[in-house]
């Protein structure tokens, strides 16, 4: 269920953005609707080229829309851009900090740019370094930070003015698992403190971990919305993957899995049990993940079917996207530049 307009801090109706003219024109947003309630984390999920970053650039007043209406914190992004900018923070895909300066110096510099006095900027820098577990590294040059530490510092810099709404545009792109975990923890702390966060991502796992509500977009339009559980239920929830030792056992294993999950939701391809013969892999959607895993292990042992690996996993973005659109994602597609 979408948040009610009365509770919304972001309201988008029919948002459009076209780049180029005539036959060369390309649409990045094609009538996007989006409502984000105050407080918590709202994720906008979609593959490269879906329009996520274009939407963020419009909502943060960096790009004018071609059509439609967008409001942030009650102010129109076109008619009242200064009011919007005063109330928002933005963490883009690329680092905004100076690698030659220390973490503290970077935050103090941002404070002065936002017209804080010297003492106020220093105090805010200390506060944010502590909040993001960077206090012990505040005097170290940012060039010596890990990827996760840099993104946490970026996040701290976006909070200098205590914004009402924080935009995070694919904040963990390029980070290793440890760095992603560090950023996730920082975002959770923000949400726990009452901030409103709009997060764009192409990772279902990230949206699942962080978001209270997820909007899936493709081709610049909203194609689905719900909680992570609601979206995953549309493709059968979690999946059990089995890799066999002997490819000759695939038919028997497929029949066994079909009996174990007769009511399981079909996969993105429309099959209850998906078989990849080249990889000796079978996959089936399940509702009760642990009970299903136990049942599969026991049934395979009883039938004498040997497996190299049996594992539970979450659905991928590709599976969600294929279910919702009937076609796979194209991860090589880039959003149209300004």
C-alpha positions, 0 to 999 in steps of 0.5 A: 500500500502506498503512503497516504498523501497527507503523510507524504514528504515526497510527492511525484505525479506524472514526472517526465524527462526527455533528453534530445529533440525530434527523432533523437529524443530519448525518455528517461522518465515517462510519467513516474508516480511516487509517494514517500511517507515521512520517516523511514527508508523508501527504496526505488529499485530498478536496473541501470537505465530505469530512471532512478538517478534522473528522478533523484536529480530532479527531486534535488533540483539538479535537473528540470523535469520536462513535465509533471509535478514533484514536491519535496517537504511541501515545496515544488522543485521547479518553482521553489528550488531554494526551499527544497535545497534548504531541506535536503541532503544528497549522497550521489554515486561518486565521492564528494570529499577531498582525498587530500584533506582529513575527514574532520577538515572535509566536514568543517569545509562543508560546514563553512560552505553552508555558512556555519561559523568556525566553531559551529562547523567544528562542533558539527564535524566532531558530532558527525565523526562520532556518529559514523564511527570515524572519530579515531580517523578524523585527522587521517587523510581521506585518501587513506580511508577504506571504501566503506569509510569514505562513503560513511564520510560522504554520508556525514557530509550530506547531513551537515545541515540536518536535512529533513529528507536525505537522498541516497543514489546507489550509495554502495555501488563499487563497495566490497561486502564489508564496505556495503555492510558499514554503509547499511548500518549507517543508513539504519541508524539514520532511519532509527533517528527519524530521518526520511531516506529515499534510497535508489538501488539496483540490488534487491538485497539492499532494498530488502535489508534497508527499506520499509517500502520499495517502488520498482521502476522500469522505463521511467515508470512505476511498475510495482510497489510494496514491502520486500516480502510482498514483492518476493511473494510474487515470484514464490518468496525464497528459493532452494537451489540444488546442484546434483553430482550426476546430470542423469539424475535431473529428471528424478530430482525435478519430479521430487522437487515438484512433489515437495512444492506442489503449491509453490509459486512459479518462477519468473520463467513460469515453471515451478521447478527450473532446471539448468542442465548445463550446471546440473542445477534445479531451483524451486520457490518456497514459502517456509525457507527452513522447513523446505530446506530440511524437507529437500535434504531428507527427501534427496537422501531417502531417494538416493540422489546425491547433491553437491550443494543445497542452498537457500537464497533470496530472489535476484533483481533479475528474477523480480524484474523478469516476473514483473515485466516479462523480460530480463534486465539489461545491465548494460543500459545507461541512463541518458546523460543531461 
